[in-house]
Amino acid sequence: MNIKNYLFDFDGTLFDTQKLHAAVESELFAENGIAMPPEEITEKYAGIKTEAFFAELLGDEKLAKTLIAKKWEKLIPLARTAEPLGDLHTLFSSLKAKGLLFGIGTASPLSWVEEILAINNLTPYFSEKSIITGEMVEQGKPHPETWQRLQCGVPGENCLVVEDGVAGVFAAKAANMNYVVVGKPNDKFPEDSVFIQSVSSLIN
């Protein structure tokens, strides 16, 4: 593969934050009569826009919006606990030195991404156009819009999506892009999926 553009998911791919999302969401659901452990939330909804699955589970768009606001009130202060899933400085500096494109595509809001990047001194690697978040797209993953917005004119065959979520993988396939999955092999993903231990595996 002649990869010219690397497209990274954020939560669970670059940073160990999916567990933070799921724990807060599980707590909010329990307060509203829905028993769903964090593990189940991660398995079913990782990478999917919060608005979409909150409305689906709660059956009430107004309540969903209220709980989403509460979610971020609880979550933003936890940004400092987000641990990088690999040597991100070396990864991004290596890609930059080679003149390759790279960006972030996530269902999370821009404030969350920017906060964590700033805390980890990674902000200089990204421009305004190289981060696409949930509030910037009409249709979230598994729709291909997120990845297409980061394509920058590069053919899909020369793009590599790096994901940990099923929705993001199907978004990559819908965009006709290559992809790898961060994590241990499991049957949630397409049979021909390639799995890597962490994004550090991409450094060469």
C-alpha positions in Angstrom: 0.0 0.0 0.0 1.3 3.4 -1.0 -0.2 5.4 1.9 -0.2 9.1 1.6 -2.9 10.1 4.2 -3.3 8.6 7.7 -6.7 9.1 9.3 -6.9 8.5 13.0 -9.9 7.9 15.2 -9.4 9.6 18.6 -11.0 7.9 21.6 -9.7 4.4 22.1 -7.2 4.8 19.2 -4.9 7.6 20.1 -5.9 8.0 23.7 -7.3 5.6 26.3 -10.5 7.6 26.7 -13.3 5.3 25.6 -13.5 3.9 29.1 -14.0 7.4 30.4 -16.9 8.0 27.9 -18.5 4.7 28.7 -18.3 5.0 32.5 -20.0 8.5 32.5 -22.6 7.4 29.9 -23.4 4.2 32.0 -23.9 6.4 35.1 -26.2 8.8 33.3 -28.3 5.9 31.8 -28.6 4.3 35.2 -30.0 7.5 36.6 -32.7 7.4 33.9 -33.6 3.7 34.4 -31.4 2.1 31.7 -29.0 -0.6 32.9 -26.1 -0.7 30.5 -22.6 -1.4 31.7 -19.7 0.5 30.3 -18.4 -2.6 28.4 -21.7 -3.0 26.5 -21.7 0.7 25.6 -18.2 0.4 24.2 -19.0 -2.7 22.2 -22.2 -1.4 20.7 -21.6 2.4 20.4 -17.9 3.2 20.3 -17.3 5.8 17.6 -21.0 6.6 17.0 -22.2 10.2 17.5 -23.5 10.6 21.1 -26.6 12.3 19.9 -27.6 9.4 17.8 -27.4 6.6 20.3 -28.6 8.6 23.3 -31.8 9.5 21.4 -32.2 5.9 20.3 -31.8 4.5 23.8 -33.8 7.2 25.7 -36.5 7.6 23.1 -36.6 11.3 23.9 -34.5 13.8 22.0 -34.9 16.6 24.5 -33.8 14.4 27.4 -30.9 13.1 25.2 -29.7 16.7 24.7 -29.9 17.4 28.5 -27.9 14.3 29.3 -25.3 15.0 26.7 -24.7 18.4 28.3 -24.3 16.6 31.6 -21.9 14.1 30.1 -19.5 16.7 29.0 -19.7 18.6 32.3 -18.5 15.4 33.9 -16.1 14.4 31.2 -14.1 17.5 30.4 -12.4 17.6 33.8 -11.2 14.1 33.2 -9.2 15.1 30.2 -6.0 15.2 32.2 -6.4 11.5 33.0 -6.4 10.5 29.3 -3.4 8.3 28.6 -1.8 8.2 25.1 -2.0 4.8 23.4 1.5 4.8 22.0 4.4 7.2 21.3 2.3 9.9 19.6 5.0 12.5 19.4 7.3 10.2 17.5 4.4 9.0 15.3 3.3 12.4 14.2 6.8 13.9 13.8 7.7 10.9 11.7 4.7 11.3 9.4 5.3 15.0 9.1 9.0 14.5 8.3 8.0 12.2 5.4 5.6 14.8 4.0 2.6 12.6 4.6 -0.9 13.9 5.5 -2.6 12.9 8.7 -5.7 13.9 10.6 -8.2 13.0 13.3 -11.8 12.0 12.7 -14.0 11.5 15.8 -17.5 11.6 17.1 -16.4 13.6 20.1 -16.6 17.4 20.2 -13.7 19.7 19.2 -13.4 21.0 22.7 -12.5 17.5 24.0 -10.0 16.8 21.3 -8.3 20.2 21.6 -8.1 19.9 25.4 -6.4 16.5 25.3 -4.0 17.5 22.5 -3.0 20.6 24.4 -2.4 18.8 27.6 -0.1 16.4 25.7 1.7 19.1 23.7 0.4 17.7 20.4 -1.5 20.7 19.2 1.2 21.9 16.7 0.8 18.7 14.7 -2.7 19.6 13.6 -4.3 22.4 11.6 -7.9 23.5 11.8 -8.7 21.4 8.7 -7.0 18.2 9.9 -9.6 17.6 12.7 -13.1 16.6 11.9 -15.5 16.1 14.9 -19.0 15.0 15.5 -20.5 18.5 15.4 -18.9 19.1 12.0 -20.6 16.4 10.0 -24.2 15.8 8.9 -23.9 12.0 9.3 -21.5 10.3 11.7 -19.8 7.0 11.5 -20.6 4.4 10.0 -21.4 6.9 7.3 -18.2 7.8 5.3 -18.5 11.6 5.7 -16.0 11.9 8.5 -13.2 10.2 6.6 -14.2 11.8 3.3 -13.9 15.3 4.9 -10.2 14.4 5.7 -9.4 12.9 2.4 -7.8 16.1 0.9 -8.1 14.8 -2.6 -6.0 11.7 -1.9 -7.5 8.5 -3.6 -9.1 6.1 -1.1 -6.5 3.5 -2.0 -3.8 5.8 -0.7 -5.6 6.5 2.6 -5.3 4.4 5.8 -7.9 4.7 8.5 -6.7 3.7 12.0 -9.6 2.7 14.2 -10.7 0.8 17.3 -14.4 0.9 16.6 -16.7 -1.1 14.3 -18.6 2.0 13.2 -15.3 3.7 12.0 -14.2 0.6 10.2 -17.4 0.4 8.2 -17.1 4.2 7.5 -13.6 3.5 6.1 -15.0 0.7 3.9 -17.8 2.9 2.7 -15.2 5.5 1.8 -13.2 2.8 -0.1 -10.2 3.4 2.1 -7.7 0.9 3.7 -7.9 0.5 7.4 -6.3 -1.2 10.4 -7.8 -1.9 13.8 -6.1 -1.1 17.1 -6.8 -3.9 19.5 -7.0 -7.6 19.8 -8.7 -9.6 17.0 -12.4 -10.3 17.4 -15.3 -11.2 15.3 -17.0 -7.8 15.5 -14.9 -6.7 12.6 -14.9 -7.8 9.0 -13.0 -11.1 8.4 -10.2 -9.5 6.4 -9.4 -6.9 9.1 -5.8 -6.3 10.0 -5.2 -5.7 13.7 -2.3 -3.8 15.3 -1.3 -3.6 19.0 -1.1 0.2 19.0 -0.5 3.2 16.7 3.2 2.9 17.5 3.2 -0.1 15.2 2.9 2.5 12.3 6.2 4.1 13.1 9.0 3.0 10.8 
